Amino acid sequence: MVVSKETVIGDILDENLEIAAPFFLGIGMHCLGCPASRGETIEEACAVHGVDADELVTKLNAAFGN
């Protein structure tokens, strides 16, 4: 899976929860099962949590082997 700032968090979690969840928990997103959080894009979640979206995308893509 290739992740971008427009990728929906639920899609990332569905691809591989074990790889992705620690990254979201690390930015303070502790309600990963919440329907609202699963429907947010990376960019939206990062704006809410004060995190650099580009940095998170880079980390997720590396974790997914991209």
BABA-112935 format. One record per atom (N, C-alpha, C, O, CB): residue number from 1; residue in one letter; atom name; x, y, z. Coordinates in pm, 1 decimal, decimal comma. Glycine has a CB too. Layout:
# BABA-112935
<atom k="NUM" r="A" a="CA" xx="X" yy="Y" zz="Z"/>
...
***
This chain:
# BABA-112935
<atom k="1" r="M" a="N" xx="85,2" yy="-118,4" zz="0,0"/>
<atom k="1" r="M" a="CA" xx="0,0" yy="0,0" zz="0,0"/>
<atom k="1" r="M" a="C" xx="88,8" yy="123,3" zz="0,0"/>
<atom k="1" r="M" a="O" xx="183,0" yy="133,7" zz="78,6"/>
<atom k="1" r="M" a="CB" xx="-96,4" yy="0,6" zz="122,5"/>
<atom k="2" r="V" a="N" xx="57,5" yy="216,4" zz="-89,1"/>
<atom k="2" r="V" a="CA" xx="126,5" yy="345,1" zz="-91,8"/>
<atom k="2" r="V" a="C" xx="35,3" yy="446,6" zz="-24,1"/>
<atom k="2" r="V" a="O" xx="-81,3" yy="461,1" zz="-60,5"/>
<atom k="2" r="V" a="CB" xx="162,8" yy="389,1" zz="-239,1"/>
<atom k="3" r="V" a="N" xx="90,0" yy="516,2" zz="74,5"/>
<atom k="3" r="V" a="CA" xx="14,0" yy="611,7" zz="155,1"/>
<atom k="3" r="V" a="C" xx="43,5" yy="753,7" zz="108,6"/>
<atom k="3" r="V" a="O" xx="158,1" yy="788,3" zz="79,5"/>
<atom k="3" r="V" a="CB" xx="47,4" yy="595,9" zz="305,4"/>
<atom k="4" r="S" a="N" xx="-61,5" yy="835,6" zz="101,9"/>
<atom k="4" r="S" a="CA" xx="-45,6" yy="979,3" zz="74,7"/>
<atom k="4" r="S" a="C" xx="-122,3" yy="1055,5" zz="182,4"/>
<atom k="4" r="S" a="O" xx="-189,2" yy="995,7" zz="266,7"/>
<atom k="4" r="S" a="CB" xx="-97,3" yy="1017,6" zz="-70,3"/>
<atom k="5" r="K" a="N" xx="-111,7" yy="1186,6" zz="178,5"/>
<atom k="5" r="K" a="CA" xx="-184,4" yy="1267,9" zz="276,9"/>
<atom k="5" r="K" a="C" xx="-335,5" yy="1254,0" zz="260,3"/>
<atom k="5" r="K" a="O" xx="-411,0" yy="1280,5" zz="353,9"/>
<atom k="5" r="K" a="CB" xx="-144,0" yy="1415,4" zz="264,3"/>
<atom k="6" r="E" a="N" xx="-379,7" yy="1212,8" zz="142,4"/>
<atom k="6" r="E" a="CA" xx="-522,0" yy="1198,3" zz="115,2"/>
<atom k="6" r="E" a="C" xx="-574,9" yy="1058,3" zz="149,0"/>
<atom k="6" r="E" a="O" xx="-694,9" yy="1033,0" zz="138,5"/>
<atom k="6" r="E" a="CB" xx="-549,3" yy="1229,4" zz="-30,1"/>
<atom k="7" r="T" a="N" xx="-486,1" yy="968,3" zz="189,1"/>
<atom k="7" r="T" a="CA" xx="-528,5" yy="831,8" zz="221,3"/>
<atom k="7" r="T" a="C" xx="-612,3" yy="832,8" zz="348,8"/>
<atom k="7" r="T" a="O" xx="-577,7" yy="899,6" zz="446,3"/>
<atom k="7" r="T" a="CB" xx="-405,6" yy="738,0" zz="237,7"/>
<atom k="8" r="V" a="N" xx="-721,4" yy="759,2" zz="347,5"/>
<atom k="8" r="V" a="CA" xx="-811,2" yy="750,2" zz="462,5"/>
<atom k="8" r="V" a="C" xx="-751,6" yy="653,6" zz="565,0"/>
<atom k="8" r="V" a="O" xx="-704,9" yy="545,1" zz="530,2"/>
<atom k="8" r="V" a="CB" xx="-953,8" yy="703,7" zz="418,6"/>
<atom k="9" r="I" a="N" xx="-753,9" yy="694,3" zz="689,9"/>
<atom k="9" r="I" a="CA" xx="-691,9" yy="616,3" zz="797,4"/>
<atom k="9" r="I" a="C" xx="-752,0" yy="476,3" zz="806,5"/>
<atom k="9" r="I" a="O" xx="-678,5" yy="379,9" zz="828,1"/>
<atom k="9" r="I" a="CB" xx="-707,8" yy="688,5" zz="931,4"/>
<atom k="10" r="G" a="N" xx="-881,4" yy="462,9" zz="790,8"/>
<atom k="10" r="G" a="CA" xx="-945,0" yy="332,2" zz="795,0"/>
<atom k="10" r="G" a="C" xx="-888,6" yy="237,4" zz="690,4"/>
<atom k="10" r="G" a="O" xx="-873,6" yy="118,1" zz="716,5"/>
<atom k="10" r="G" a="CB" xx="-1093,7" yy="346,6" zz="775,8"/>
<atom k="11" r="D" a="N" xx="-857,4" yy="289,3" zz="572,7"/>
<atom k="11" r="D" a="CA" xx="-799,2" yy="205,9" zz="467,1"/>
<atom k="11" r="D" a="C" xx="-660,3" yy="156,9" zz="506,7"/>
<atom k="11" r="D" a="O" xx="-623,8" yy="42,6" zz="479,3"/>
<atom k="11" r="D" a="CB" xx="-791,7" yy="283,9" zz="334,9"/>
<atom k="12" r="I" a="N" xx="-583,8" yy="243,7" zz="571,2"/>
<atom k="12" r="I" a="CA" xx="-449,5" yy="206,6" zz="615,8"/>
<atom k="12" r="I" a="C" xx="-459,0" yy="99,8" zz="724,1"/>
<atom k="12" r="I" a="O" xx="-385,9" yy="0,8" zz="720,7"/>
<atom k="12" r="I" a="CB" xx="-372,5" yy="330,4" zz="668,1"/>
<atom k="13" r="L" a="N" xx="-548,2" yy="119,6" zz="819,1"/>
<atom k="13" r="L" a="CA" xx="-565,2" yy="22,6" zz="927,7"/>
<atom k="13" r="L" a="C" xx="-615,5" yy="-110,5" zz="874,7"/>
<atom k="13" r="L" a="O" xx="-575,3" yy="-215,7" zz="924,4"/>
<atom k="13" r="L" a="CB" xx="-661,8" yy="76,6" zz="1033,4"/>
<atom k="14" r="D" a="N" xx="-702,7" yy="-108,0" zz="774,6"/>
<atom k="14" r="D" a="CA" xx="-753,2" yy="-231,2" zz="715,3"/>
<atom k="14" r="D" a="C" xx="-642,7" yy="-306,0" zz="639,9"/>
<atom k="14" r="D" a="O" xx="-642,8" yy="-428,9" zz="634,3"/>
<atom k="14" r="D" a="CB" xx="-870,0" yy="-200,4" zz="621,0"/>
<atom k="15" r="E" a="N" xx="-550,3" yy="-232,2" zz="583,3"/>
<atom k="15" r="E" a="CA" xx="-439,2" yy="-294,3" zz="510,2"/>
<atom k="15" r="E" a="C" xx="-350,1" yy="-374,3" zz="605,3"/>
<atom k="15" r="E" a="O" xx="-317,0" yy="-489,5" zz="577,1"/>
<atom k="15" r="E" a="CB" xx="-355,8" yy="-186,7" zz="437,0"/>
<atom k="16" r="N" a="N" xx="-311,3" yy="-313,8" zz="717,6"/>
<atom k="16" r="N" a="CA" xx="-229,3" yy="-385,3" zz="815,9"/>
<atom k="16" r="N" a="C" xx="-232,8" yy="-308,8" zz="947,8"/>
<atom k="16" r="N" a="O" xx="-155,5" yy="-215,4" zz="969,0"/>
<atom k="16" r="N" a="CB" xx="-82,2" yy="-402,2" zz="765,3"/>
<atom k="17" r="L" a="N" xx="-321,9" yy="-349,3" zz="1034,4"/>
<atom k="17" r="L" a="CA" xx="-340,7" yy="-284,1" zz="1163,8"/>
<atom k="17" r="L" a="C" xx="-214,1" yy="-288,5" zz="1248,0"/>
<atom k="17" r="L" a="O" xx="-179,4" yy="-189,8" zz="1312,7"/>
<atom k="17" r="L" a="CB" xx="-455,2" yy="-349,3" zz="1239,3"/>
<atom k="18" r="E" a="N" xx="-145,1" yy="-401,5" zz="1247,9"/>
<atom k="18" r="E" a="CA" xx="-26,6" yy="-417,5" zz="1332,7"/>
<atom k="18" r="E" a="C" xx="85,9" yy="-322,8" zz="1293,7"/>
<atom k="18" r="E" a="O" xx="157,9" yy="-272,9" zz="1380,1"/>
<atom k="18" r="E" a="CB" xx="23,1" yy="-560,3" zz="1326,0"/>
<atom k="19" r="I" a="N" xx="101,3" yy="-297,9" zz="1165,2"/>
<atom k="19" r="I" a="CA" xx="205,0" yy="-204,0" zz="1120,4"/>
<atom k="19" r="I" a="C" xx="162,0" yy="-60,3" zz="1146,1"/>
<atom k="19" r="I" a="O" xx="240,5" yy="19,6" zz="1197,2"/>
<atom k="19" r="I" a="CB" xx="235,5" yy="-224,2" zz="970,7"/>
<atom k="20" r="A" a="N" xx="38,1" yy="-26,5" zz="1111,2"/>
<atom k="20" r="A" a="CA" xx="-6,2" yy="112,2" zz="1110,7"/>
<atom k="20" r="A" a="C" xx="-44,1" yy="168,1" zz="1246,9"/>
<atom k="20" r="A" a="O" xx="-14,2" yy="283,9" zz="1275,9"/>
<atom k="20" r="A" a="CB" xx="-121,1" yy="125,6" zz="1020,6"/>
<atom k="21" r="A" a="N" xx="-108,7" yy="89,3" zz="1330,4"/>
<atom k="21" r="A" a="CA" xx="-162,5" yy="140,4" zz="1456,6"/>
<atom k="21" r="A" a="C" xx="-60,2" yy="212,3" zz="1542,9"/>
<atom k="21" r="A" a="O" xx="-92,0" yy="318,9" zz="1595,7"/>
<atom k="21" r="A" a="CB" xx="-221,3" yy="28,2" zz="1534,6"/>
<atom k="22" r="P" a="N" xx="61,6" yy="160,0" zz="1560,5"/>
<atom k="22" r="P" a="CA" xx="157,8" yy="230,1" zz="1646,6"/>
<atom k="22" r="P" a="C" xx="190,1" yy="372,6" zz="1600,6"/>
<atom k="22" r="P" a="O" xx="218,1" yy="459,4" zz="1683,3"/>
<atom k="22" r="P" a="CB" xx="285,3" yy="151,0" zz="1653,6"/>
<atom k="23" r="F" a="N" xx="186,5" yy="396,8" zz="1470,7"/>
<atom k="23" r="F" a="CA" xx="214,2" yy="531,5" zz="1420,7"/>
<atom k="23" r="F" a="C" xx="103,3" yy="628,7" zz="1461,9"/>
<atom k="23" r="F" a="O" xx="130,9" yy="742,5" zz="1499,8"/>
<atom k="23" r="F" a="CB" xx="229,3" yy="529,9" zz="1267,2"/>
<atom k="24" r="F" a="N" xx="-21,0" yy="583,8" zz="1454,3"/>
<atom k="24" r="F" a="CA" xx="-132,6" yy="669,8" zz="1492,3"/>
<atom k="24" r="F" a="C" xx="-141,0" yy="687,3" zz="1643,6"/>
<atom k="24" r="F" a="O" xx="-170,1" yy="796,4" zz="1692,6"/>
<atom k="24" r="F" a="CB" xx="-263,4" yy="612,6" zz="1439,3"/>
<atom k="25" r="L" a="N" xx="-116,0" yy="582,0" zz="1715,6"/>
<atom k="25" r="L" a="CA" xx="-112,8" yy="592,8" zz="1861,8"/>
<atom k="25" r="L" a="C" xx="-1,4" yy="687,7" zz="1904,8"/>
<atom k="25" r="L" a="O" xx="-16,8" yy="761,4" zz="2002,2"/>
<atom k="25" r="L" a="CB" xx="-93,1" yy="453,4" zz="1926,9"/>
<atom k="26" r="G" a="N" xx="109,2" yy="686,4" zz="1833,6"/>
<atom k="26" r="G" a="CA" xx="223,0" yy="772,1" zz="1864,7"/>
<atom k="26" r="G" a="C" xx="196,8" yy="920,7" zz="1845,7"/>
<atom k="26" r="G" a="O" xx="265,5" yy="1003,8" zz="1905,0"/>
<atom k="26" r="G" a="CB" xx="338,2" yy="732,5" zz="1780,9"/>
<atom k="27" r="I" a="N" xx="97,5" yy="955,1" zz="1763,1"/>
<atom k="27" r="I" a="CA" xx="64,3" yy="1097,2" zz="1744,9"/>
<atom k="27" r="I" a="C" xx="-52,1" yy="1138,1" zz="1833,6"/>
<atom k="27" r="I" a="O" xx="-103,7" yy="1249,2" zz="1821,6"/>
<atom k="27" r="I" a="CB" xx="30,7" yy="1126,3" zz="1598,2"/>
<atom k="28" r="G" a="N" xx="-93,9" yy="1047,6" zz="1923,3"/>
<atom k="28" r="G" a="CA" xx="-201,5" yy="1081,1" zz="2016,2"/>
<atom k="28" r="G" a="C" xx="-339,6" yy="1044,2" zz="1967,2"/>
<atom k="28" r="G" a="O" xx="-439,4" yy="1086,6" zz="2025,5"/>
<atom k="28" r="G" a="CB" xx="-198,5" yy="1225,5" zz="2045,3"/>
<atom k="29" r="M" a="N" xx="-347,0" yy="966,3" zz="1861,5"/>
<atom k="29" r="M" a="CA" xx="-475,6" yy="924,8" zz="1806,9"/>
<atom k="29" r="M" a="C" xx="-511,3" yy="789,9" zz="1868,8"/>
<atom k="29" r="M" a="O" xx="-481,4" yy="684,6" zz="1812,6"/>
<atom k="29" r="M" a="CB" xx="-471,4" yy="916,4" zz="1650,2"/>
<atom k="30" r="H" a="N" xx="-575,9" yy="794,9" zz="1985,4"/>
<atom k="30" r="H" a="CA" xx="-601,1" yy="674,1" zz="2062,5"/>
<atom k="30" r="H" a="C" xx="-737,5" yy="611,8" zz="2037,2"/>
<atom k="30" r="H" a="O" xx="-768,9" yy="507,9" zz="2095,3"/>
<atom k="30" r="H" a="CB" xx="-587,4" yy="704,3" zz="2207,0"/>
<atom k="31" r="C" a="N" xx="-818,3" yy="672,0" zz="1953,0"/>
<atom k="31" r="C" a="CA" xx="-952,5" yy="618,3" zz="1928,0"/>
<atom k="31" r="C" a="C" xx="-960,5" yy="561,7" zz="1786,8"/>
<atom k="31" r="C" a="O" xx="-1046,1" yy="602,4" zz="1708,2"/>
<atom k="31" r="C" a="CB" xx="-1060,5" yy="727,7" zz="1948,5"/>
<atom k="32" r="L" a="N" xx="-872,8" yy="469,2" zz="1754,7"/>
<atom k="32" r="L" a="CA" xx="-864,5" yy="416,7" zz="1618,8"/>
<atom k="32" r="L" a="C" xx="-989,4" yy="341,4" zz="1574,9"/>
<atom k="32" r="L" a="O" xx="-1013,8" yy="328,2" zz="1455,0"/>
<atom k="32" r="L" a="CB" xx="-746,0" yy="326,5" zz="1607,1"/>
<atom k="33" r="G" a="N" xx="-1068,2" yy="292,3" zz="1668,4"/>
<atom k="33" r="G" a="CA" xx="-1191,1" yy="222,6" zz="1633,3"/>
<atom k="33" r="G" a="C" xx="-1309,3" yy="315,0" zz="1611,4"/>
<atom k="33" r="G" a="O" xx="-1414,3" yy="271,8" zz="1563,8"/>
<atom k="33" r="G" a="CB" xx="-1224,8" yy="124,6" zz="1739,4"/>
<atom k="34" r="C" a="N" xx="-1293,2" yy="440,6" zz="1645,6"/>
<atom k="34" r="C" a="CA" xx="-1399,7" yy="539,0" zz="1632,0"/>
<atom k="34" r="C" a="C" xx="-1430,6" yy="561,7" zz="1483,8"/>
<atom k="34" r="C" a="O" xx="-1338,5" yy="582,7" zz="1404,8"/>
<atom k="34" r="C" a="CB" xx="-1360,2" yy="672,3" zz="1700,9"/>
<atom k="35" r="P" a="N" xx="-1557,3" yy="558,0" zz="1444,9"/>
<atom k="35" r="P" a="CA" xx="-1591,2" yy="577,9" zz="1303,7"/>
<atom k="35" r="P" a="C" xx="-1538,5" yy="709,8" zz="1246,7"/>
<atom k="35" r="P" a="O" xx="-1499,1" yy="715,5" zz="1130,2"/>
<atom k="35" r="P" a="CB" xx="-1740,9" yy="572,6" zz="1286,5"/>
<atom k="36" r="A" a="N" xx="-1537,7" yy="814,0" zz="1326,7"/>
<atom k="36" r="A" a="CA" xx="-1489,4" yy="943,2" zz="1276,7"/>
<atom k="36" r="A" a="C" xx="-1341,0" yy="937,5" zz="1244,3"/>
<atom k="36" r="A" a="O" xx="-1298,3" yy="987,1" zz="1140,0"/>
<atom k="36" r="A" a="CB" xx="-1516,1" yy="1053,8" zz="1379,1"/>
<atom k="37" r="S" a="N" xx="-1261,9" yy="877,6" zz="1332,7"/>
<atom k="37" r="S" a="CA" xx="-1117,8" yy="874,0" zz="1308,3"/>
<atom k="37" r="S" a="C" xx="-1084,2" yy="783,5" zz="1190,1"/>
<atom k="37" r="S" a="O" xx="-990,1" yy="811,8" zz="1116,0"/>
<atom k="37" r="S" a="CB" xx="-1043,6" yy="826,4" zz="1433,6"/>
<atom k="38" r="R" a="N" xx="-1158,3" yy="676,8" zz="1171,7"/>
<atom k="38" r="R" a="CA" xx="-1133,2" yy="585,4" zz="1059,9"/>
<atom k="38" r="R" a="C" xx="-1166,7" yy="650,8" zz="926,3"/>
<atom k="38" r="R" a="O" xx="-1116,4" yy="607,8" zz="822,4"/>
<atom k="38" r="R" a="CB" xx="-1214,5" yy="456,7" zz="1077,0"/>
<atom k="39" r="G" a="N" xx="-1250,6" yy="753,7" zz="927,4"/>
<atom k="39" r="G" a="CA" xx="-1289,2" yy="820,4" zz="804,4"/>
<atom k="39" r="G" a="C" xx="-1204,8" yy="942,0" zz="770,2"/>
<atom k="39" r="G" a="O" xx="-1222,2" yy="1001,7" zz="663,9"/>
<atom k="39" r="G" a="CB" xx="-1430,7" yy="860,7" zz="813,2"/>
<atom k="40" r="E" a="N" xx="-1114,0" yy="979,0" zz="858,8"/>
<atom k="40" r="E" a="CA" xx="-1027,6" yy="1094,6" zz="834,9"/>
<atom k="40" r="E" a="C" xx="-913,5" yy="1058,0" zz="741,6"/>
<atom k="40" r="E" a="O" xx="-871,2" yy="942,7" zz="734,2"/>
<atom k="40" r="E" a="CB" xx="-972,1" yy="1148,9" zz="967,1"/>
<atom k="41" r="T" a="N" xx="-865,1" yy="1158,0" zz="671,1"/>
<atom k="41" r="T" a="CA" xx="-743,1" yy="1138,6" zz="593,1"/>
<atom k="41" r="T" a="C" xx="-622,8" yy="1162,6" zz="683,9"/>
<atom k="41" r="T" a="O" xx="-636,3" yy="1216,7" zz="793,7"/>
<atom k="41" r="T" a="CB" xx="-739,5" yy="1234,0" zz="469,1"/>
<atom k="42" r="I" a="N" xx="-507,5" yy="1122,4" zz="637,7"/>
<atom k="42" r="I" a="CA" xx="-383,1" yy="1148,8" zz="711,6"/>
<atom k="42" r="I" a="C" xx="-370,2" yy="1298,6" zz="736,4"/>
<atom k="42" r="I" a="O" xx="-337,7" yy="1341,0" zz="847,3"/>
<atom k="42" r="I" a="CB" xx="-258,7" yy="1095,2" zz="633,5"/>
<atom k="43" r="E" a="N" xx="-395,5" yy="1377,8" zz="633,9"/>
<atom k="43" r="E" a="CA" xx="-381,2" yy="1523,3" zz="645,3"/>
<atom k="43" r="E" a="C" xx="-474,7" yy="1580,5" zz="751,8"/>
<atom k="43" r="E" a="O" xx="-433,6" yy="1665,5" zz="830,8"/>
<atom k="43" r="E" a="CB" xx="-409,0" yy="1590,0" zz="510,0"/>
<atom k="44" r="E" a="N" xx="-598,7" yy="1535,2" zz="754,7"/>
<atom k="44" r="E" a="CA" xx="-695,8" yy="1583,7" zz="853,1"/>
<atom k="44" r="E" a="C" xx="-654,6" yy="1544,6" zz="995,2"/>
<atom k="44" r="E" a="O" xx="-660,8" yy="1626,8" zz="1086,6"/>
<atom k="44" r="E" a="CB" xx="-835,8" yy="1528,3" zz="821,6"/>
<atom k="45" r="A" a="N" xx="-613,5" yy="1421,6" zz="1013,3"/>
<atom k="45" r="A" a="CA" xx="-573,7" yy="1374,7" zz="1146,3"/>
<atom k="45" r="A" a="C" xx="-450,3" yy="1449,3" zz="1195,7"/>
<atom k="45" r="A" a="O" xx="-441,9" yy="1485,6" zz="1313,0"/>
<atom k="45" r="A" a="CB" xx="-546,5" yy="1223,6" zz="1144,1"/>
<atom k="46" r="C" a="N" xx="-356,2" yy="1471,5" zz="1107,3"/>
<atom k="46" r="C" a="CA" xx="-234,3" yy="1542,3" zz="1147,0"/>
<atom k="46" r="C" a="C" xx="-263,5" yy="1686,8" zz="1184,2"/>
<atom k="46" r="C" a="O" xx="-202,4" yy="1740,8" zz="1276,4"/>
<atom k="46" r="C" a="CB" xx="-131,2" yy="1537,5" zz="1034,7"/>
<atom k="47" r="A" a="N" xx="-355,8" yy="1749,5" zz="1113,7"/>
<atom k="47" r="A" a="CA" xx="-392,5" yy="1887,8" zz="1146,6"/>
<atom k="47" r="A" a="C" xx="-452,6" yy="1895,4" zz="1285,7"/>
<atom k="47" r="A" a="O" xx="-423,1" yy="1988,1" zz="1361,1"/>
<atom k="47" r="A" a="CB" xx="-491,4" yy="1944,1" zz="1043,3"/>
<atom k="48" r="V" a="N" xx="-537,0" yy="1798,4" zz="1320,6"/>
<atom k="48" r="V" a="CA" xx="-601,1" yy="1795,7" zz="1451,7"/>
<atom k="48" r="V" a="C" xx="-498,9" yy="1770,9" zz="1562,4"/>
<atom k="48" r="V" a="O" xx="-508,1" yy="1828,3" zz="1670,9"/>
<atom k="48" r="V" a="CB" xx="-710,1" yy="1688,1" zz="1455,6"/>
<atom k="49" r="H" a="N" xx="-401,7" yy="1685,2" zz="1533,5"/>
<atom k="49" r="H" a="CA" xx="-305,8" yy="1644,2" zz="1636,3"/>
<atom k="49" r="H" a="C" xx="-173,3" yy="1720,5" zz="1630,9"/>
<atom k="49" r="H" a="O" xx="-80,8" yy="1689,1" zz="1705,9"/>
<atom k="49" r="H" a="CB" xx="-278,6" yy="1497,3" zz="1623,3"/>
<atom k="50" r="G" a="N" xx="-163,6" yy="1820,1" zz="1542,9"/>
<atom k="50" r="G" a="CA" xx="-43,5" yy="1902,6" zz="1536,6"/>
<atom k="50" r="G" a="C" xx="81,1" yy="1827,3" zz="1492,2"/>
<atom k="50" r="G" a="O" xx="190,4" yy="1849,1" zz="1544,5"/>
<atom k="50" r="G" a="CB" xx="-18,5" yy="1963,8" zz="1669,6"/>
<atom k="51" r="V" a="N" xx="63,2" yy="1738,7" zz="1395,3"/>
<atom k="51" r="V" a="CA" xx="173,1" yy="1655,3" zz="1346,5"/>
<atom k="51" r="V" a="C" xx="198,8" yy="1687,4" zz="1199,8"/>
<atom k="51" r="V" a="O" xx="106,3" yy="1720,9" zz="1125,8"/>
<atom k="51" r="V" a="CB" xx="141,1" yy="1503,9" zz="1365,1"/>
<atom k="52" r="D" a="N" xx="325,3" yy="1677,1" zz="1158,0"/>
<atom k="52" r="D" a="CA" xx="363,1" yy="1699,8" zz="1018,8"/>
<atom k="52" r="D" a="C" xx="313,6" yy="1582,4" zz="934,4"/>
<atom k="52" r="D" a="O" xx="362,1" yy="1470,4" zz="950,0"/>
<atom k="52" r="D" a="CB" xx="517,8" yy="1717,3" zz="1004,6"/>
<atom k="53" r="A" a="N" xx="218,0" yy="1606,8" zz="845,6"/>
<atom k="53" r="A" a="CA" xx="158,3" yy="1500,7" zz="763,6"/>
<atom k="53" r="A" a="C" xx="260,8" yy="1436,3" zz="671,5"/>
<atom k="53" r="A" a="O" xx="260,0" yy="1314,6" zz="653,2"/>
<atom k="53" r="A" a="CB" xx="42,7" yy="1556,2" zz="681,0"/>
<atom k="54" r="D" a="N" xx="349,0" yy="1516,8" zz="613,4"/>
<atom k="54" r="D" a="CA" xx="450,0" yy="1461,6" zz="522,6"/>
<atom k="54" r="D" a="C" xx="541,9" yy="1363,6" zz="595,4"/>
<atom k="54" r="D" a="O" xx="579,0" yy="1259,8" zz="540,7"/>
<atom k="54" r="D" a="CB" xx="532,9" yy="1574,7" zz="459,7"/>
<atom k="55" r="E" a="N" xx="578,1" yy="1397,3" zz="718,2"/>
<atom k="55" r="E" a="CA" xx="664,8" yy="1310,1" zz="797,4"/>
<atom k="55" r="E" a="C" xx="595,3" yy="1177,7" zz="829,1"/>
<atom k="55" r="E" a="O" xx="656,9" yy="1071,4" zz="820,4"/>
<atom k="55" r="E" a="CB" xx="706,6" yy="1380,3" zz="927,6"/>
<atom k="56" r="L" a="N" xx="467,4" yy="1184,0" zz="865,7"/>
<atom k="56" r="L" a="CA" xx="392,7" yy="1062,2" zz="896,2"/>
<atom k="56" r="L" a="C" xx="376,7" yy="976,3" zz="771,3"/>
<atom k="56" r="L" a="O" xx="389,8" yy="854,1" zz="778,7"/>
<atom k="56" r="L" a="CB" xx="255,0" yy="1096,5" zz="955,1"/>
<atom k="57" r="V" a="N" xx="348,8" yy="1037,3" zz="658,2"/>
<atom k="57" r="V" a="CA" xx="335,8" yy="964,0" zz="531,9"/>
<atom k="57" r="V" a="C" xx="466,5" yy="892,5" zz="499,1"/>
<atom k="57" r="V" a="O" xx="465,4" yy="776,4" zz="458,1"/>
<atom k="57" r="V" a="CB" xx="296,3" yy="1059,9" zz="416,6"/>
<atom k="58" r="T" a="N" xx="577,9" yy="960,9" zz="516,8"/>
<atom k="58" r="T" a="CA" xx="708,5" yy="900,4" zz="490,1"/>
<atom k="58" r="T" a="C" xx="731,7" yy="779,5" zz="580,1"/>
<atom k="58" r="T" a="O" xx="778,0" yy="675,5" zz="533,4"/>
<atom k="58" r="T" a="CB" xx="820,6" yy="1003,5" zz="510,1"/>
<atom k="59" r="K" a="N" xx="700,2" yy="792,4" zz="707,6"/>
<atom k="59" r="K" a="CA" xx="718,4" yy="681,9" zz="802,0"/>
<atom k="59" r="K" a="C" xx="628,4" yy="563,7" zz="769,4"/>
<atom k="59" r="K" a="O" xx="672,0" yy="448,6" zz="773,7"/>
<atom k="59" r="K" a="CB" xx="691,5" yy="729,1" zz="943,9"/>
<atom k="60" r="L" a="N" xx="502,7" yy="592,1" zz="736,9"/>
<atom k="60" r="L" a="CA" xx="409,9" yy="483,7" zz="702,4"/>
<atom k="60" r="L" a="C" xx="453,0" yy="412,1" zz="575,2"/>
<atom k="60" r="L" a="O" xx="449,1" yy="289,2" zz="569,1"/>
<atom k="60" r="L" a="CB" xx="268,0" yy="538,3" zz="685,7"/>
<atom k="61" r="N" a="N" xx="493,7" yy="487,2" zz="474,1"/>
<atom k="61" r="N" a="CA" xx="537,9" yy="424,6" zz="350,1"/>
<atom k="61" r="N" a="C" xx="662,0" yy="338,2" zz="372,9"/>
<atom k="61" r="N" a="O" xx="674,4" yy="230,6" zz="314,3"/>
<atom k="61" r="N" a="CB" xx="566,6" yy="531,2" zz="244,3"/>
<atom k="62" r="A" a="N" xx="752,5" yy="384,3" zz="456,4"/>
<atom k="62" r="A" a="CA" xx="870,7" yy="303,2" zz="489,1"/>
<atom k="62" r="A" a="C" xx="830,6" yy="174,9" zz="560,0"/>
<atom k="62" r="A" a="O" xx="884,9" yy="68,1" zz="531,7"/>
<atom k="62" r="A" a="CB" xx="968,6" yy="382,9" zz="576,7"/>
<atom k="63" r="A" a="N" xx="736,3" yy="185,2" zz="651,4"/>
<atom k="63" r="A" a="CA" xx="689,4" yy="67,6" zz="724,5"/>
<atom k="63" r="A" a="C" xx="619,2" yy="-32,3" zz="632,4"/>
<atom k="63" r="A" a="O" xx="625,0" yy="-153,0" zz="655,7"/>
<atom k="63" r="A" a="CB" xx="595,2" yy="109,8" zz="836,6"/>
<atom k="64" r="F" a="N" xx="553,0" yy="17,9" zz="528,2"/>
<atom k="64" r="F" a="CA" xx="486,0" yy="-68,1" zz="431,9"/>
<atom k="64" r="F" a="C" xx="580,2" yy="-113,1" zz="319,7"/>
<atom k="64" r="F" a="O" xx="538,7" yy="-182,4" zz="226,8"/>
<atom k="64" r="F" a="CB" xx="366,0" yy="4,1" zz="373,2"/>
<atom k="65" r="G" a="N" xx="705,7" yy="-73,4" zz="329,3"/>
<atom k="65" r="G" a="CA" xx="804,3" yy="-118,4" zz="230,8"/>
<atom k="65" r="G" a="C" xx="807,0" yy="-40,0" zz="101,3"/>
<atom k="65" r="G" a="O" xx="846,4" yy="-92,2" zz="-2,9"/>
<atom k="65" r="G" a="CB" xx="780,0" yy="-259,2" zz="199,1"/>
<atom k="66" r="N" a="N" xx="764,4" yy="87,3" zz="107,8"/>
<atom k="66" r="N" a="CA" xx="763,4" yy="171,4" zz="-13,3"/>
<atom k="66" r="N" a="C" xx="876,5" yy="271,6" zz="-9,5"/>
<atom k="66" r="N" a="O" xx="892,0" yy="350,9" zz="-102,4"/>
<atom k="66" r="N" a="CB" xx="629,1" yy="244,9" zz="-28,1"/>
***
